[in-house]
Amino acid sequence: MNHILVPIDGSEQAWKALNFAFERYSGDRITVLNVVDPAAGFYTDFDGGYYDQALFEQAMDRGESLCTQARDRLEERDLHTETVLETAVESGRPARTILEFVEEHAVDHVVLGSRGRSGVSRVLLGSVAERVARRAPVPVTIVR
């Protein structure tokens, strides 16, 4: 049984990646991972900034909700009897946390969505999908 990792962030592309994983890896072990950036708790305004634990906790709760939605999608497809679905919500920088998860949990393949940014926005914002694809020690499938 293969172990497939599908990072999700609630975007349309992430759900497409999950659907792809359900179709391609039905019967395998799929882990859905939501990564909450620690900066999710920072709030800034004209007076400066501060850390708000409640904002961070809301982001973690949203991650748990996304994992529940992923489980619901699996059940809607009636794949829950043959596919093992695990979920995880981790805190950290997205690309780094995904790569650490791969190493620490014996993942065989990563399937993730990409927003398909190009040009200046890609250079300035970077691409989690690109960083994972370049650095992962396992095959990576990027779904657009």
Secondary structure, 3 states (H helix, E strand, C coil): CCEEEEECCCCHHHHHHHHHHHHHCCCCEEEEEEEECHHHHEEEECCEEEECHHHHHHHHHHHHHHHHHHHHHHHHCCCCCCCEEEEEEEECCHHHHHHHHHHHCCCCEEEEECCCCCHHHHHHHCCHHHHHHHHCCCCEEEEC
